[in-house]
Amino acid sequence: MKKTKFYGIVIGIAATLITAGYFLAISALPRVDNPGSTQGVAYVFMILYTIFGGLVGIVAGSLLGWILDSVLIKTGIVKNEKILRKLVCSVLIGTFMIIAIAMYMNTKRSQEEYNIKNTQEVKFNAGNIEKIQVDNSELKNYNLGLNADHAIGRIGAEYYSSEKEFKWNGKDYIISSDDNNHIFIKNSDGSILIDHSLEGYNYITGISYVVYEKNENSDLFVLSRLRATSHMSVLNVFSEKGELLYEELMGKFNIIEFGELNGKKVIVIGNSQPRANEIIVTLAEFIYDIKY
C-alpha cells in the first residue's frame, strides 16, 4: 500500500506543478488585444484545472504503483525496488514535461500567428483605395449617426436583424454573416456572390455597410464590428463583381458613412457611442477616397 501511495503522490505532485506551470506560461504570452469573456472564465477555472490534473495524476500513479507492485516486485522480475522507483518516476515526469512543453510551444505558435493576423494595419489593397490624412475642418457634410437601414447584428447596445436586403448597382442583394466569421452577399435568388472569411480575427458581432458609386463604378464598403473586448473592427471593400478590393483591421469603430472633402464624396469611419475612457482616433485618419 505504501508503494502505491508513493507513486500516486509523486505523479500527482508532478501533474499539479506541470498543469499549473502550463496555464501560467500561456497566460504570460503577449496578446494584441484584451482577453475575451471565454478566456476570462478559463482563468477563473485555472485552479480547478490544476487540482483536476493533480487528482488524475494521483489516480494514475496509484494504479501504476499497484501494477508495478503486483507484476514486477512480487513476481521477482525486478529485484531492486528503489532503482525501479527512481527510473519510473524519472521517465514519467520527463514524459509529462515533454508533453507540457510541446503543448506550450504549440500554443505559443498559435498565439504568434493570431497576433500577426490581428495587428491593426491594411491587410490588402488592390490599389484604388486611398486613406487620406487631412485636417478634420476640411471634411464636410458627414453624419456619424448609425443608419439602421444599413446595419445587421449587434452594434453598440442596439440589435438588428441577422440579414438585410439592399440595393447595389440597381440590383437586390442580401447581406449576412455566420458563426464561422464569414460575410455573405447573396443575390435575390439566394445564390452567393461573395463569401468572404474573417477567420483568424475575433468573431463578428455586427456589420454596417454603404454602397459607394463613382464614375459608373459601384463598390460595397463593409465595416464588421468584432468581439466587444477586442476593441477592433475590419473594413472590407468589394467590387460589384464580388472581388475583394481592400481589407484593413482597425480600432473599435462601428459607423461608416459618406462625407465631402474638397468637393469629392469620400467614406468616413467613426464611432456612434464613444465612451469617456476611450481614445477615439481623429476622423481625418479614417477617410477613404476611391481612385478609378
N, C-alpha and C positions, 0 to 999 in steps of 0.2 A: 504493500500500500504506500509506503514511503517513497518507493521508486516512482510509482505512478504520479504521486503528488509533485515530486521533484520536476519531472518533465513538464507537467501541466503548468506549474508556477513559472518555470524558466521560459517556456514558449509563450505563456500568457503575458509575461512582462515584456518580452521581445515584441510581440504583436502590438501591445499597447503603445510602446515607445515609437515603433515604426509607423503605426497608424497616425498617432499624434504628430510625429515629425513630418509625415507626408502632407497632412492638412495645413500645418503651419507653413510649410515650404510653398505650397501652391497659393496660400493666402498672401504671401510676400511677393508674388510675381507682379510686375508692373502692369497696370491696365491703362488704356487710353480713355476710359470713361468710368462712371460710377458703377458700383456693383448693383445688379438688379435685385428685385424683391426675392426672387427664387434663390439667388446666391446668398442673400442675407439670411434666409431660412437655413441654408446649408451651414452657415457659420454658427447659428444658434444650436444646431444639432451636432456640431463637430464633437462636442464632449460625449454625446450619446454614441456617435460612430466609434469613437476611440474606446469607450467602455465595451461596446459590442465586439470590436476587434480583439480586445483582451479576453473576453469571455470565450470567443471562438477559439483563441489560442489555448486557453486553459483546457477546454473540452478536447481539442485536437491533441494537445500534449499529453493529457491523461490517457487518451485512447492509445497513443503511441507508446507511452510508458507501460501500459498493460500488455501490448503486443510484444514489446521488447522483453519484458519480464517473463511472459508465458512462453515465447518462442525461442528466444536466444539464450536467456540466462538459465532458466530451469532445465532446458534440454541439454545444456552444457556446450552449445555451439560456440558461445563466447565465454572465455574464462575470466578476463579482466573487466569487471563491471565499470570501474572508474574510467578506463580508457574509452569504453563504449559510450558512456555518458558524455564525455567531452567531445568525442567525434560526432555523435548525433546532434548535440546542441550546436556545435560549430557549423555543421552542414546546414541545419535548419535555419539558424539565424542568418547565415550568409545568404541562403536562398531567399529569405524574407527581404533582406536588404537589397538584393539584386532586383527583386520584383518591385520594391518601393522606388528604387532609383529609376528603373525603366518607366514606371508609371509617371514619376515626376518629370522625366525628360520628355515623355510624350505630351504631357500637359503643358510643359514649357514651350514645346514646339507649336502646339495648337494655339497657345496664348500669343506667341510671337506672330503667327500668321494672322490671328484675329486683330492684333494691334496694327499690323501693316494695312490690312483691309479697312480698319476703322480710323485711320489717320485722316483728319479733315483736309481735303485737297481735291483738286479736279482729277477725277479718275479717267475720264475720256472726253475728248473734244475732237469732233470731225473737222473743225477748223473754221466754222462760220458763226461761232458764238463768242462774243467778246464780253469780258467782265470789266466794266468801266469804273475807274477811280475818278470821282468828281466831288465838288462841293455840294452838300445837300441843298443849298439855296438855289442851285441851278435846276433842281428837279421840280416839276410842276404837275398839277392835275393827277395826283395819285391819292388813293384811299385805301388804307390798310385795314379796313373793316372786313371781317370774314364774309364772303359771299356763300350763303348756304346752298345756293343752286350749283355751286362748283366745289362741293366737299362730300366726302364719304368717310365712314368710320368715326373714330373719336378724335376731336381736335379741341384741346383745352378741356373745358368742362362740358362741352357740347357733344351729343351723339347724333350721328346722321345715318342714313340708310347704308347698307353694305355695298350697294352698287347704284349707279345713276346713269341715265341716258343724257347724251349731249350731242350737239351739232358740231361737225368738223368737216370743213370743206364741202358744205351743203349736204352731207350725209349723216344718218343717225348711227351713233355708236353707244356702247355701254362700257363704263369703266368700273373696275372692281379689283380687289386683292384677295389673297387667300392666306391660310395659316402657314403656308410654306414660304412666305415672303415673295410672292410673285405678284406683279402688276399685270392685269389683263385689260386689253382694249378689244372689245368684240364688235363685230358687225351686227346689224339689226337681226340677222337670221341666226345669230349665235355662234357663227364661225369666228375664229380668233385671228385678229390682225396682229396683235402684239402680245407676247408672253415674255415679260422681262423679269428676270430673277434678281432679287436683292439678298440672296442667301450669303451669309458671311457677315452681314450687318445685323444690328438688333432688329427685332420684329416690328412690322408696320402697325401703327395704331390708327392712323388716319391719313387721308390724302386730300389735297386741294389742287386745282388744276385750272389752266386757261388755255385757250387756243389763240395763237399769235399769227396774224395774217399780214403779209407784206409782199409787195411785188408779185402777186399771183401765187405766192407760196403760202403754205399753211402748216405750222408746226404746233405740236402739243407739248406744253410745259406741265410736268407733273412733280409736285412737291410732296414727298412722303415723310410724314412725321413718324419717327421711330420711338421705341420704348421710352417712357417719360424720364426715367432716371438716367438714360444715356445722354440726354441733352443734345441730341443730334437729329438731323433731317437729311434726306437725299433729294437732290434735284435731278430729274431726268428730262431730256428733250427728245421727242420722236418726230420723224418726218411723216408726212401723210402716206408714205409707202410702208411705214412700220419700222424704219431704220432708226437705230439709236444714234443721235447726234451729239449728245452731251450727258455726262454724269458727274456730279460733284457731291461729296459728303461735306456737310456744313453744320453749323451750330443749330441751336434749338429755334427753328423758325417754322411757322405753320401757315403763313399768308403769302399768296402770290397774286399780284395784281399788275395792271398796266399803269404806266406813268408817262410823262412827257419830258424829254431832255433835248434842249436846243431845237425844238420843233419836231423831234422824232419820237415815235412811240417806242417805249422800252418796257422791259419787265422789271418789276420791283419786288424784292423779297423782304418780308418783315414778320413781326410777331403781333398777334391780336391781343394778347394779355401779358405784357411784360411785367415781371414781378420786381418788387423793390430791391431785392437782393441779387438780381441778375445783372450781368454786364451785357447790355444789348449793343451789338455791333452797329455802327452807323449805317444808315441806308445806302450811303454812297458806295459802300463796299459790296453791295448786293444789287447792282443794277446791270442788266444784261441787254445788249444790242445784238441784233441778228444781221449778219453780213451775207447778202445774196448777190 
